[in-house]
Amino acid sequence: MLTKKTSLSMALSSLTLALATAAHSAPPSRSDLLNEFWSPDRLHPLECRFGVLNNSPWGLPRCMQANNVMSHLQMLNDIAGANDGTRAAGLPGYDASVDYIKSTLESAGYNVTLAPFPFNAFYPQGPGTLESTAPDTTSYEWEVDFTYLSQTDAGDVTGPVAAVDLALGPDNASTSGCEAEDFTGFPAGSIALIQRGSCTFQIKAENAAAAGAIGVIIFNQGNTDDRKGLMNATLGDDYTGGIPVVFATYDNGAAWASAEGLQMHVVTDVVRKQTETVNVIAESRRGNPDNVVMVGAHLDSVYEGAGVNDNGSGSAALLELALQTRRAHPRNKIRFAWWGAEESGLVGSTHYVQNLPEDELKKIKVYLNFDMIASPNFAYMIYDGDGSDFGLEGPPGSKATEKLFEDYYKLRALPYEGTEISFRSDYAQFFTDGVAFGGLFTGAEVAKTEEQAEKYGGDAGVALDPCYHQACDDINNIAQDALEINIDAVAFVTSWLSLSTKVIDDEIEAAAKKDEGVAAMRAFSASSSASSYDITHWGKHWIK
């Protein structure tokens, strides 16, 4: 009969074999040995069965194998294929994804909580319409001249266009539509022409609606060359304007501003409805419940595709991590979260944090986020917790968390770099509530630089994920080499912190002394964060 002792013997034999093999060639480096041990060509099916290897940051990465994670990804891909090609929150494909995660966890002995929350499901049904009906008739091109703002209400309106407090020209400091006073004298029944700048799109559109606008055209600010075209923007899940809103290029907006007698026809062919979906939450059986290491990934896809990299990759990694740690003996509680409606604006994770009692929030020592960890044209990126790369430092403990990931890549002699804290993923509300955080990212729509191509291989000038938010984000959109490396990183850091959070505790203690106590440190929350950083995203969309 195979015992824990036998399982440990197998693991030691595997490491000995790796040492011996390396010794017959060149003198082995530590990274060579770890690479061979953590990513073996073949893993004995019983090695990780009894929780011996699984109980250590040095052994758990060996148990986290890309083939197993790919099996989960294939299931998510198949679920999308059986549900009109999507796993978007609020649709059957998401519900089936939840069922798969839940049933797999329960089969492994976990107690699973489905935590419901309300959100506004938003699905474009077709291209919009934007055309002038007076003084001339001109039709504008979809996705060239204009696009939807996510979370716009559906509508079909025609009316005169009224400009609102515009500030055209280079280097402008537009505040168009940010104050109710901007709409003094606004003719009710008109379409508001508003310029981007200063405040959120939601504030601008809701102010317009309150002034009697029947629709809104928001055009880019035009103060710099990179703020003239179209972009991926949102009004936010809690937009209450009730009128259609589109986003247009700066050049078009400036031209419309000077057109006398302009009337426009605006159609937004979308579905937006109040509904409900769930987060999936599970915890390790063992570990201190007052010192929680929380790991999360969003489970939903965009409406346009299966979301196998975004974010099946993070979700599947967490599922395999839960399976591989079910027999481990962590000293700290591990809490797993598969978030819903991330693509609608981080709705699930935001709701979770905002509705968690303060005493429960304080028990979360660190939150680890994994979103898109196997992009085809990848770079190995770690959230910039210490602010050394992009200037925004995370809550106390984030620097230590970043260093653990850095140490992992160094152990494997792999390149890595920081990625900006941009509030584009589910760490955002944890960050603003003062919880230490960290995590991994391999890239989305941004093109790989020449420098990155030299470091990681791949194609410079091509998006890190060429299928980002598209139908082609399917099972073929995964870099399996990046997946293997990053699931081991997930295992290494999670296992380390499940055994000891001392590196985070020390950093929090130092910050508390510096800031005169934990209360001052925890006051690093939404208000102080917003004052020190201009939050331009909440999720994948621009909000202002």
Kinemage of the C-alpha trace (Angstrom):
@kinemage 1
@onewidth
@group {chain A} dominant
@subgroup {mainchain}
@vectorlist {calphas} color= white
{ca met a 1} P 0.000 0.000 0.000
{ca leu a 2} L 1.279 3.481 -0.904
{ca thr a 3} L 1.766 5.643 2.193
{ca lys a 4} L 2.761 9.230 2.848
{ca lys a 5} L 6.265 7.924 3.533
{ca thr a 6} L 6.297 6.217 0.145
{ca ser a 7} L 4.981 9.378 -1.522
{ca leu a 8} L 7.778 11.403 0.059
{ca ser a 9} L 10.268 8.768 -1.056
{ca met a 10} L 9.005 9.133 -4.641
{ca ala a 11} L 9.441 12.883 -4.512
{ca leu a 12} L 12.966 12.592 -3.106
{ca ser a 13} L 13.802 10.018 -5.763
{ca ser a 14} L 12.594 12.407 -8.455
{ca leu a 15} L 14.775 15.178 -7.085
{ca thr a 16} L 17.744 12.794 -6.826
{ca leu a 17} L 17.205 11.740 -10.442
{ca ala a 18} L 17.153 15.387 -11.493
{ca leu a 19} L 20.428 15.937 -9.653
{ca ala a 20} L 22.028 12.868 -11.167
{ca thr a 21} L 20.927 13.727 -14.687
{ca ala a 22} L 22.285 17.234 -14.386
{ca ala a 23} L 25.527 15.945 -12.888
{ca his a 24} L 26.260 13.829 -15.971
{ca ser a 25} L 26.132 16.901 -18.187
{ca ala a 26} L 27.232 20.317 -16.969
{ca pro a 27} L 27.489 21.342 -13.319
{ca pro a 28} L 23.853 21.898 -12.357
{ca ser a 29} L 22.595 25.304 -11.387
{ca arg a 30} L 19.895 25.730 -8.781
{ca ser a 31} L 17.506 26.986 -11.443
{ca asp a 32} L 18.170 23.944 -13.652
{ca leu a 33} L 17.355 21.617 -10.780
{ca leu a 34} L 14.212 23.489 -9.813
{ca asn a 35} L 13.023 23.745 -13.399
{ca glu a 36} L 13.377 19.996 -13.829
{ca phe a 37} L 11.794 19.232 -10.464
{ca trp a 38} L 8.882 21.667 -10.750
{ca ser a 39} L 8.127 21.000 -14.422
{ca pro a 40} L 8.891 17.326 -15.007
{ca asp a 41} L 8.178 15.651 -18.310
{ca arg a 42} L 6.173 13.103 -16.393
{ca leu a 43} L 4.690 13.034 -12.904
{ca his a 44} L 3.847 9.774 -11.168
{ca pro a 45} L 0.077 9.807 -10.585
{ca leu a 46} L 0.508 8.970 -6.876
{ca glu a 47} L 3.225 11.513 -6.011
{ca cys a 48} L 0.818 14.247 -4.964
{ca arg a 49} L -1.935 12.080 -3.616
{ca phe a 50} L -1.272 12.244 0.118
{ca gly a 51} L -0.558 15.912 0.740
{ca val a 52} L 3.160 15.617 1.440
{ca leu a 53} L 4.540 17.463 -1.555
{ca asn a 54} L 1.392 19.582 -1.613
{ca asn a 55} L 2.189 20.996 1.813
{ca ser a 56} L 5.300 22.968 0.867
{ca pro a 57} L 6.136 25.853 -1.470
{ca trp a 58} L 8.986 23.671 -2.726
{ca gly a 59} L 6.780 20.656 -3.468
{ca leu a 60} L 3.423 22.125 -4.469
{ca pro a 61} L 4.669 23.565 -7.802
{ca arg a 62} L 5.609 20.024 -8.849
{ca cys a 63} L 1.999 18.963 -8.249
{ca met a 64} L 0.623 21.866 -10.314
{ca gln a 65} L 0.848 20.513 -13.838
{ca ala a 66} L -0.235 22.373 -16.971
{ca asn a 67} L -1.931 19.272 -18.400
{ca asn a 68} L -4.385 19.244 -15.496
{ca val a 69} L -5.081 22.955 -15.852
{ca met a 70} L -5.568 22.509 -19.601
{ca ser a 71} L -8.256 19.915 -18.831
{ca his a 72} L -10.151 22.539 -16.824
{ca leu a 73} L -9.666 25.036 -19.646
{ca gln a 74} L -11.032 22.536 -22.147
{ca met a 75} L -14.146 22.199 -20.007
{ca leu a 76} L -14.636 25.971 -19.918
{ca asn a 77} L -14.069 26.132 -23.674
{ca asp a 78} L -16.655 23.383 -24.220
{ca ile a 79} L -19.118 25.131 -21.915
{ca ala a 80} L -18.840 28.280 -24.038
{ca gly a 81} L -19.238 26.227 -27.208
{ca ala a 82} L -22.479 24.771 -25.883
{ca asn a 83} L -23.790 28.225 -24.912
{ca asp a 84} L -23.537 30.465 -27.985
{ca gly a 85} L -19.790 30.891 -27.645
{ca thr a 86} L -19.800 32.883 -24.400
{ca arg a 87} L -19.505 32.544 -20.627
{ca ala a 88} L -20.572 36.121 -19.864
{ca ala a 89} L -22.116 36.737 -16.437
{ca gly a 90} L -25.884 36.536 -16.413
{ca leu a 91} L -25.989 34.044 -19.295
{ca pro a 92} L -26.230 30.217 -19.277
{ca gly a 93} L -22.534 29.796 -20.117
{ca tyr a 94} L -21.552 31.512 -16.885
{ca asp a 95} L -24.026 29.476 -14.873
{ca ala a 96} L -22.566 26.288 -16.366
{ca ser a 97} L -19.062 27.485 -15.495
{ca val a 98} L -20.184 28.033 -11.898
{ca asp a 99} L -21.667 24.526 -11.833
{ca tyr a 100} L -18.376 23.044 -13.069
{ca ile a 101} L -16.269 24.843 -10.461
{ca lys a 102} L -18.744 24.029 -7.690
{ca ser a 103} L -19.153 20.340 -8.507
{ca thr a 104} L -15.407 19.818 -8.922
{ca leu a 105} L -14.682 21.438 -5.567
{ca glu a 106} L -17.428 19.526 -3.795
{ca ser a 107} L -16.113 16.270 -5.221
{ca ala a 108} L -12.799 17.131 -3.567
{ca gly a 109} L -14.458 17.684 -0.206
{ca tyr a 110} L -14.854 21.467 -0.168
{ca asn a 111} L -17.858 23.306 1.192
{ca val a 112} L -18.798 25.785 -1.521
{ca thr a 113} L -20.729 29.020 -1.124
{ca leu a 114} L -22.504 30.676 -4.031
{ca ala a 115} L -22.718 34.317 -3.001
{ca pro a 116} L -25.340 36.207 -5.039
{ca phe a 117} L -25.151 39.882 -5.961
{ca pro a 118} L -27.104 42.189 -8.305
{ca phe a 119} L -25.615 43.653 -11.461
{ca asn a 120} L -26.612 45.143 -14.784
{ca ala a 121} L -26.008 42.649 -17.558
{ca phe a 122} L -24.943 44.433 -20.739
{ca tyr a 123} L -24.844 42.796 -24.177
{ca pro a 124} L -24.470 44.652 -27.492
{ca gln a 125} L -26.865 43.164 -30.027
{ca gly a 126} L -25.482 44.895 -33.096
{ca pro a 127} L -23.710 48.025 -34.323
{ca gly a 128} L -25.106 51.394 -33.357
{ca thr a 129} L -26.325 54.182 -35.600
{ca leu a 130} L -25.113 57.770 -35.588
{ca glu a 131} L -26.167 60.118 -38.351
{ca ser a 132} L -26.892 63.785 -38.842
{ca thr a 133} L -30.352 64.585 -40.182
{ca ala a 134} L -29.875 68.364 -40.500
{ca pro a 135} L -28.552 70.615 -41.953
{ca asp a 136} L -27.031 67.760 -44.017
{ca thr a 137} L -27.491 64.015 -43.941
{ca thr a 138} L -24.325 62.155 -43.001
{ca ser a 139} L -23.922 58.619 -41.662
{ca tyr a 140} L -20.982 57.963 -39.360
{ca glu a 141} L -19.027 54.726 -39.342
{ca trp a 142} L -19.393 52.297 -36.459
{ca glu a 143} L -16.122 51.579 -34.598
{ca val a 144} L -14.362 54.240 -36.680
{ca asp a 145} L -16.242 57.435 -35.847
{ca phe a 146} L -18.158 56.249 -32.782
{ca thr a 147} L -18.869 53.300 -30.499
{ca tyr a 148} L -20.970 52.433 -27.468
{ca leu a 149} L -20.116 53.339 -23.930
{ca ser a 150} L -20.559 50.089 -22.050
{ca gln a 151} L -23.675 50.099 -19.844
{ca thr a 152} L -25.524 52.548 -22.063
{ca asp a 153} L -29.249 52.069 -22.097
{ca ala a 154} L -30.890 51.015 -25.336
{ca gly a 155} L -32.493 53.791 -27.327
{ca asp a 156} L -33.467 55.285 -30.679
{ca val a 157} L -33.598 59.087 -30.500
{ca thr a 158} L -33.508 62.023 -32.896
{ca gly a 159} L -33.153 65.632 -31.852
{ca pro a 160} L -31.166 68.860 -31.962
{ca val a 161} L -27.619 68.743 -30.617
{ca ala a 162} L -26.662 71.093 -27.766
{ca ala a 163} L -22.998 71.518 -26.794
{ca val a 164} L -22.196 71.521 -23.064
{ca asp a 165} L -19.351 73.698 -21.730
{ca leu a 166} L -16.759 72.565 -24.296
{ca ala a 167} L -13.048 73.461 -24.156
{ca leu a 168} L -11.594 72.656 -27.565
{ca gly a 169} L -7.988 72.789 -28.687
{ca pro a 170} L -4.684 71.278 -27.554
{ca asp a 171} L -3.783 71.255 -23.857
{ca asn a 172} L -7.396 71.909 -22.874
{ca ala a 173} L -8.569 71.129 -19.329
{ca ser a 174} L -12.140 70.123 -20.147
{ca thr a 175} L -14.656 69.755 -17.339
{ca ser a 176} L -17.578 69.504 -19.750
{ca gly a 177} L -20.703 68.107 -18.113
{ca cys a 178} L -19.133 67.552 -14.698
{ca glu a 179} L -21.361 70.016 -12.863
{ca ala a 180} L -25.113 70.494 -12.950
{ca glu a 181} L -24.406 74.180 -13.610
{ca asp a 182} L -22.872 73.215 -16.979
{ca phe a 183} L -26.418 72.498 -18.143
{ca thr a 184} L -27.908 75.865 -17.227
{ca gly a 185} L -30.151 76.833 -20.140
{ca phe a 186} L -29.835 73.381 -21.745
{ca pro a 187} L -32.841 72.824 -24.058
{ca ala a 188} L -34.719 69.771 -22.825
{ca gly a 189} L -35.387 67.222 -25.545
{ca ser a 190} L -31.928 67.738 -27.093
{ca ile a 191} L -28.969 65.417 -27.536
{ca ala a 192} L -26.121 66.591 -25.285
{ca leu a 193} L -22.692 66.954 -26.904
{ca ile a 194} L -20.154 66.546 -24.094
{ca gln a 195} L -16.358 66.448 -24.062
{ca arg a 196} L -14.287 63.930 -22.116
{ca gly a 197} L -12.302 65.299 -19.182
{ca ser a 198} L -11.989 65.587 -15.381
{ca cys a 199} L -14.942 63.520 -14.118
{ca thr a 200} L -16.397 60.123 -14.955
{ca phe a 201} L -18.530 59.408 -17.994
{ca gln a 202} L -21.281 58.328 -15.617
{ca ile a 203} L -21.424 61.758 -13.964
{ca lys a 204} L -21.535 63.519 -17.331
{ca ala a 205} L -24.317 61.325 -18.726
{ca glu a 206} L -26.432 61.407 -15.559
{ca asn a 207} L -26.131 65.191 -15.364
{ca ala a 208} L -27.307 65.373 -18.972
{ca ala a 209} L -30.259 63.108 -18.276
{ca ala a 210} L -31.222 65.205 -15.254
{ca ala a 211} L -31.208 68.304 -17.487
{ca gly a 212} L -33.672 66.715 -19.901
{ca ala a 213} L -31.342 65.283 -22.578
{ca ile a 214} L -32.797 62.464 -24.671
{ca gly a 215} L -29.352 61.108 -25.553
{ca val a 216} L -25.657 61.868 -25.119
{ca ile a 217} L -22.639 61.975 -27.406
{ca ile a 218} L -19.385 62.086 -25.439
{ca phe a 219} L -16.324 62.764 -27.589
{ca asn a 220} L -12.669 62.355 -26.685
{ca gln a 221} L -10.897 65.242 -24.980
{ca gly a 222} L -8.340 66.097 -27.663
{ca asn a 223} L -5.886 67.721 -25.270
{ca thr a 224} L -3.152 65.326 -26.454
{ca asp a 225} L -2.724 63.179 -29.546
{ca asp a 226} L -3.437 59.977 -27.608
{ca arg a 227} L -6.809 61.321 -26.468
{ca lys a 228} L -8.468 61.780 -29.832
{ca gly a 229} L -9.610 58.351 -30.999
{ca leu a 230} L -12.093 55.760 -29.779
{ca met a 231} L -11.564 53.719 -26.646
{ca asn a 232} L -13.083 51.026 -24.448
{ca ala a 233} L -15.090 53.059 -21.942
{ca thr a 234} L -17.973 52.488 -19.557
{ca leu a 235} L -20.683 54.405 -17.753
{ca gly a 236} L -20.418 51.940 -14.868
{ca asp a 237} L -22.646 49.186 -13.585
{ca asp a 238} L -24.703 51.630 -11.501
{ca tyr a 239} L -25.396 54.144 -14.296
{ca thr a 240} L -28.940 55.486 -13.827
{ca gly a 241} L -29.335 57.972 -16.681
{ca gly a 242} L -31.833 55.876 -18.617
{ca ile a 243} L -30.815 57.364 -22.006
{ca pro a 244} L -28.549 56.167 -24.844
{ca val a 245} L -24.900 57.266 -24.764
{ca val a 246} L -22.245 56.867 -27.459
{ca phe a 247} L -18.561 57.768 -27.583
{ca ala a 248} L -17.031 59.580 -30.574
{ca thr a 249} L -13.641 60.787 -31.787
{ca tyr a 250} L -12.383 64.246 -30.911
{ca asp a 251} L -12.255 65.439 -34.521
{ca asn a 252} L -15.900 64.578 -35.062
{ca gly a 253} L -16.923 66.183 -31.783
{ca ala a 254} L -15.074 69.399 -32.593
{ca ala a 255} L -16.749 69.532 -36.013
{ca trp a 256} L -20.211 68.976 -34.555
{ca ala a 257} L -19.608 71.712 -31.994
{ca ser a 258} L -19.308 74.323 -34.727
{ca ala a 259} L -22.184 73.054 -36.904
{ca glu a 260} L -25.236 75.311 -36.801
{ca gly a 261} L -28.675 73.727 -36.723
{ca leu a 262} L -27.249 70.255 -36.179
{ca gln a 263} L -29.685 67.434 -35.565
{ca met a 264} L -28.609 63.830 -34.949
{ca his a 265} L -30.134 60.362 -34.936
{ca val a 266} L -28.677 57.989 -32.333
{ca val a 267} L -29.458 54.266 -31.983
{ca thr a 268} L -27.940 51.985 -29.331
{ca asp a 269} L -28.843 48.370 -30.094
{ca val a 270} L -28.032 46.807 -26.738
{ca val a 271} L -29.589 44.775 -23.964
{ca arg a 272} L -29.131 46.135 -20.456
{ca lys a 273} L -31.061 44.535 -17.655
{ca gln a 274} L -30.896 44.292 -13.873
{ca thr a 275} L -30.216 40.703 -12.922
{ca glu a 276} L -28.287 38.605 -10.420
{ca thr a 277} L -25.300 36.306 -10.552
{ca val a 278} L -22.879 34.760 -8.054
{ca asn a 279} L -19.335 34.614 -6.769
{ca val a 280} L -18.034 31.134 -5.934
{ca ile a 281} L -16.265 30.971 -2.552
{ca ala a 282} L -14.497 28.035 -0.871
{ca glu a 283} L -11.967 27.663 1.965
{ca ser a 284} L -9.352 25.223 3.122
{ca arg a 285} L -10.541 23.031 5.991
{ca arg a 286} L -7.427 23.842 7.980
{ca gly a 287} L -5.655 27.034 8.859
{ca asn a 288} L -6.117 30.031 11.147
{ca pro a 289} L -9.459 31.653 10.244
{ca asp a 290} L -8.216 34.958 11.646
{ca asn a 291} L -5.285 35.100 9.212
{ca val a 292} L -6.634 34.494 5.719
{ca val a 293} L -4.679 34.228 2.492
{ca met a 294} L -7.250 34.948 -0.214
{ca val a 295} L -6.717 34.018 -3.848
{ca gly a 296} L -9.065 35.084 -6.635
{ca ala a 297} L -9.728 35.068 -10.359
{ca his a 298} L -12.731 36.178 -12.357
{ca leu a 299} L -14.749 33.371 -13.879
{ca asp a 300} L -16.811 35.277 -16.443
{ca ser a 301} L -15.872 36.012 -20.041
{ca val a 302} L -16.859 38.914 -22.234
{ca tyr a 303} L -19.970 38.518 -24.339
{ca glu a 304} L -17.882 38.201 -27.513
{ca gly a 305} L -16.047 34.978 -26.673
{ca ala a 306} L -15.247 31.986 -24.484
{ca gly a 307} L -12.636 33.827 -22.416
{ca val a 308} L -10.217 30.908 -22.162
{ca asn a 309} L -7.208 33.093 -21.439
{ca asp a 310} L -9.319 35.955 -20.036
{ca asn a 311} L -9.878 34.571 -17.560
{ca gly a 312} L -10.201 30.845 -17.833
{ca ser a 313} L -6.453 30.706 -17.262
{ca gly a 314} L -6.640 32.251 -13.790
{ca ser a 315} L -9.838 30.398 -12.876
{ca ala a 316} L -8.480 27.009 -13.949
{ca ala a 317} L -5.224 27.628 -12.071
{ca leu a 318} L -7.168 28.370 -8.881
{ca leu a 319} L -9.299 25.268 -9.332
{ca glu a 320} L -6.233 23.054 -9.681
{ca leu a 321} L -4.618 24.830 -6.719
{ca ala a 322} L -7.671 24.015 -4.602
{ca leu a 323} L -7.557 20.372 -5.694
{ca gln a 324} L -3.847 20.084 -4.961
{ca thr a 325} L -4.075 21.687 -1.504
{ca arg a 326} L -7.132 19.838 -0.231
{ca arg a 327} L -4.929 17.523 1.877
{ca ala a 328} L -2.374 20.178 2.825
{ca his a 329} L -1.998 21.493 6.367
{ca pro a 330} L -1.785 25.283 6.011
{ca arg a 331} L -1.248 27.301 9.167
{ca asn a 332} L -3.313 30.126 7.670
{ca lys a 333} L -6.735 29.721 6.103
{ca ile a 334} L -6.731 29.744 2.289
{ca arg a 335} L -9.865 31.288 0.774
{ca phe a 336} L -10.579 30.776 -2.922
{ca ala a 337} L -12.820 33.125 -4.925
{ca trp a 338} L -14.081 32.879 -8.486
{ca trp a 339} L -15.545 36.318 -9.160
{ca gly a 340} L -18.603 37.046 -11.270
{ca ala a 341} L -19.284 40.062 -13.512
{ca glu a 342} L -15.683 41.272 -13.573
{ca glu a 343} L -16.163 42.190 -17.209
{ca ser a 344} L -19.088 44.400 -16.191
{ca gly a 345} L -16.811 46.492 -13.991
{ca leu a 346} L -15.408 44.324 -11.174
{ca val a 347} L -18.929 44.010 -9.806
{ca gly a 348} L -18.589 40.696 -7.949
{ca ser a 349} L -15.324 41.428 -6.155
{ca thr a 350} L -16.357 45.003 -5.377
{ca his a 351} L -19.644 43.806 -3.888
{ca tyr a 352} L -17.837 41.169 -1.828
{ca val a 353} L -15.357 43.582 -0.257
{ca gln a 354} L -17.851 46.386 0.284
{ca asn a 355} L -20.302 44.067 2.040
{ca leu a 356} L -17.759 42.228 4.171
{ca pro a 357} L -17.983 43.282 7.839
{ca glu a 358} L -14.957 45.295 8.934
{ca asp a 359} L -13.814 42.647 11.402
{ca glu a 360} L -13.921 40.013 8.636
{ca leu a 361} L -12.064 42.249 6.187
{ca lys a 362} L -9.279 42.689 8.730
{ca lys a 363} L -8.800 38.921 8.811
{ca ile a 364} L -7.718 38.932 5.159
{ca lys a 365} L -3.952 39.350 5.419
{ca val a 366} L -3.354 39.393 1.665
{ca tyr a 367} L -5.295 39.068 -1.579
{ca leu a 368} L -3.631 37.394 -4.588
{ca asn a 369} L -5.177 38.056 -8.010
{ca phe a 370} L -4.637 35.981 -11.157
{ca asp a 371} L -6.079 37.419 -14.355
{ca met a 372} L -4.800 36.333 -17.796
{ca ile a 373} L -1.742 34.278 -16.861
{ca ala a 374} L -1.123 32.486 -20.186
{ca ser a 375} L -1.317 35.081 -22.959
{ca pro a 376} L -0.013 33.741 -26.296
{ca asn a 377} L 2.571 36.506 -26.772
{ca phe a 378} L 3.239 36.704 -23.057
{ca ala a 379} L 5.424 38.652 -20.700
{ca tyr a 380} L 5.877 37.597 -17.069
{ca met a 381} L 4.446 40.512 -15.124
{ca ile a 382} L 3.965 41.030 -11.387
{ca tyr a 383} L 1.727 43.722 -9.883
{ca asp a 384} L 3.961 46.636 -8.866
{ca gly a 385} L 3.238 46.439 -5.147
{ca asp a 386} L 6.224 48.522 -4.082
{ca gly a 387} L 5.570 51.281 -6.620
{ca ser a 388} L 9.140 51.106 -7.921
{ca asp a 389} L 8.082 50.826 -11.571
{ca phe a 390} L 4.989 53.017 -11.831
{ca gly a 391} L 4.973 55.180 -8.717
{ca leu a 392} L 1.844 53.898 -6.957
{ca glu a 393} L 2.622 51.738 -3.937
{ca gly a 394} L 0.123 49.183 -2.716
{ca pro a 395} L -1.141 48.891 0.870
{ca pro a 396} L 1.438 47.708 3.435
{ca gly a 397} L 2.359 44.099 2.726
{ca ser a 398} L 2.117 44.509 -1.052
{ca lys a 399} L 5.860 45.111 -1.403
{ca ala a 400} L 6.639 41.858 0.407
{ca thr a 401} L 4.104 40.012 -1.703
{ca glu a 402} L 5.639 41.315 -4.920
{ca lys a 403} L 9.067 40.204 -3.696
{ca leu a 404} L 7.855 36.625 -3.175
{ca phe a 405} L 6.825 36.449 -6.823
{ca glu a 406} L 10.127 38.020 -7.840
{ca asp a 407} L 11.989 35.428 -5.773
{ca tyr a 408} L 10.113 32.657 -7.568
{ca tyr a 409} L 11.133 33.892 -11.018
{ca lys a 410} L 14.706 34.364 -9.813
{ca leu a 411} L 14.779 30.787 -8.541
{ca arg a 412} L 13.916 29.649 -12.066
{ca ala a 413} L 16.296 32.188 -13.654
{ca leu a 414} L 13.424 33.718 -15.589
{ca pro a 415} L 12.911 37.356 -16.580
{ca tyr a 416} L 10.034 39.348 -15.128
{ca glu a 417} L 8.805 42.919 -14.856
{ca gly a 418} L 6.324 45.024 -12.940
{ca thr a 419} L 2.847 45.790 -14.216
{ca glu a 420} L 0.987 48.956 -13.298
{ca ile a 421} L -1.639 49.120 -10.586
{ca ser a 422} L -4.340 50.317 -12.966
{ca phe a 423} L -7.493 49.040 -11.181
{ca arg a 424} L -8.287 46.885 -14.206
{ca ser a 425} L -8.853 43.684 -12.257
{ca asp a 426} L -10.415 42.340 -9.087
{ca tyr a 427} L -7.717 43.517 -6.701
{ca ala a 428} L -9.105 47.065 -7.015
{ca gln a 429} L -11.502 47.139 -4.068
{ca phe a 430} L -9.066 45.221 -1.871
{ca phe a 431} L -6.467 47.865 -2.725
{ca thr a 432} L -8.727 50.800 -1.895
{ca asp a 433} L -9.747 49.140 1.394
{ca gly a 434} L -6.136 48.762 2.482
{ca val a 435} L -5.615 45.012 2.013
{ca ala a 436} L -2.143 43.907 0.915
{ca phe a 437} L -2.275 42.429 -2.559
{ca gly a 438} L -0.225 40.883 -5.344
{ca gly a 439} L -0.582 38.744 -8.416
{ca leu a 440} L 0.357 37.942 -11.972
{ca phe a 441} L -0.554 39.106 -15.473
{ca thr a 442} L 0.809 38.175 -18.906
{ca gly a 443} L -0.721 40.965 -20.983
{ca ala a 444} L -3.805 41.958 -22.942
{ca glu a 445} L -4.255 44.400 -25.827
{ca val a 446} L -0.962 46.281 -25.452
{ca ala a 447} L 1.700 45.418 -28.041
{ca lys a 448} L 4.884 43.628 -26.989
{ca thr a 449} L 7.899 45.913 -27.071
{ca glu a 450} L 11.239 45.115 -28.679
{ca glu a 451} L 12.762 44.874 -25.224
{ca gln a 452} L 10.092 42.405 -24.103
{ca ala a 453} L 10.601 40.303 -27.239
{ca glu a 454} L 14.297 40.043 -26.389
{ca lys a 455} L 13.503 38.965 -22.830
{ca tyr a 456} L 10.621 36.553 -23.403
{ca gly a 457} L 10.652 35.732 -27.111
{ca gly a 458} L 7.513 36.246 -29.147
{ca asp a 459} L 6.613 38.982 -31.597
{ca ala a 460} L 7.364 42.663 -31.010
{ca gly a 461} L 4.640 44.998 -32.213
{ca val a 462} L 1.936 42.347 -31.702
{ca ala a 463} L -0.535 42.417 -28.821
{ca leu a 464} L 0.440 40.312 -25.834
{ca asp a 465} L -2.970 38.683 -26.309
{ca pro a 466} L -4.048 39.174 -29.940
{ca cys a 467} L -7.442 37.616 -29.135
{ca tyr a 468} L -8.181 39.832 -26.137
{ca his a 469} L -11.970 40.279 -25.779
{ca gln a 470} L -12.592 38.496 -29.076
{ca ala a 471} L -14.229 35.269 -30.219
{ca cys a 472} L -10.798 33.735 -30.866
{ca asp a 473} L -10.008 33.666 -27.120
{ca asp a 474} L -10.593 29.920 -27.115
{ca ile a 475} L -8.600 26.825 -26.174
{ca asn a 476} L -6.039 27.644 -28.876
{ca asn a 477} L -5.289 31.006 -27.246
{ca ile a 478} L -3.115 29.650 -24.436
{ca ala a 479} L 0.688 29.675 -24.159
{ca gln a 480} L 1.211 26.373 -22.345
{ca asp a 481} L 4.804 27.189 -21.429
{ca ala a 482} L 3.695 30.410 -19.721
{ca leu a 483} L 0.820 28.522 -18.105
{ca glu a 484} L 3.188 25.940 -16.596
{ca ile a 485} L 5.530 28.607 -15.240
{ca asn a 486} L 2.766 30.769 -13.780
{ca ile a 487} L 0.677 28.045 -12.155
{ca asp a 488} L 3.866 27.068 -10.325
{ca ala a 489} L 4.245 30.697 -9.246
{ca val a 490} L 0.650 30.647 -7.976
{ca ala a 491} L 1.459 27.492 -5.999
{ca phe a 492} L 4.792 28.735 -4.634
{ca val a 493} L 3.545 32.058 -3.267
{ca thr a 494} L 0.176 30.779 -2.014
{ca ser a 495} L 1.817 27.848 -0.223
{ca trp a 496} L 4.491 30.083 1.288
{ca leu a 497} L 1.937 32.511 2.702
{ca ser a 498} L -0.362 29.725 3.865
{ca leu a 499} L 2.482 28.588 6.135
{ca ser a 500} L 3.680 32.034 7.217
{ca thr a 501} L 2.706 35.632 6.537
{ca lys a 502} L 5.655 36.980 8.534
{ca val a 503} L 7.066 38.978 5.615
{ca ile a 504} L 3.712 40.733 5.270
{ca asp a 505} L 3.210 41.073 9.026
{ca asp a 506} L 6.585 42.763 9.385
{ca glu a 507} L 5.795 45.254 6.644
{ca ile a 508} L 2.377 46.040 8.088
{ca glu a 509} L 3.884 46.493 11.553
{ca ala a 510} L 6.519 48.875 10.215
{ca ala a 511} L 3.857 50.871 8.373
{ca ala a 512} L 1.660 50.973 11.459
{ca lys a 513} L 4.501 52.416 13.528
{ca lys a 514} L 5.291 54.932 10.839
{ca asp a 515} L 1.661 55.964 10.429
{ca glu a 516} L 0.909 55.883 14.184
{ca gly a 517} L -1.104 52.734 14.356
{ca val a 518} L -3.109 50.255 12.360
{ca ala a 519} L -6.111 52.589 12.244
{ca ala a 520} L -4.093 55.127 10.293
{ca met a 521} L -2.735 52.404 8.043
{ca arg a 522} L -6.214 51.048 7.292
{ca ala a 523} L -7.290 54.594 6.464
{ca phe a 524} L -5.380 54.053 3.242
{ca ser a 525} L -8.811 53.291 1.849
{ca ala a 526} L -10.985 54.594 -0.934
{ca ser a 527} L -10.834 58.278 -0.002
{ca ser a 528} L -7.082 58.563 0.557
{ca ser a 529} L -6.296 56.355 -2.417
{ca ala a 530} L -8.447 58.395 -4.731
{ca ser a 531} L -6.793 61.582 -3.561
{ca ser a 532} L -3.311 60.222 -4.242
{ca tyr a 533} L -4.041 58.571 -7.576
{ca asp a 534} L -6.268 59.430 -10.486
{ca ile a 535} L -8.283 56.224 -10.937
{ca thr a 536} L -9.090 56.085 -14.644
{ca his a 537} L -10.220 52.435 -14.853
{ca trp a 538} L -12.487 50.206 -12.839
{ca gly a 539} L -12.055 46.919 -14.613
{ca lys a 540} L -11.059 46.719 -18.270
{ca his a 541} L -12.908 49.917 -19.255
{ca trp a 542} L -11.961 53.557 -18.927
{ca ile a 543} L -14.342 55.283 -16.525
{ca lys a 544} L -13.240 58.875 -17.250
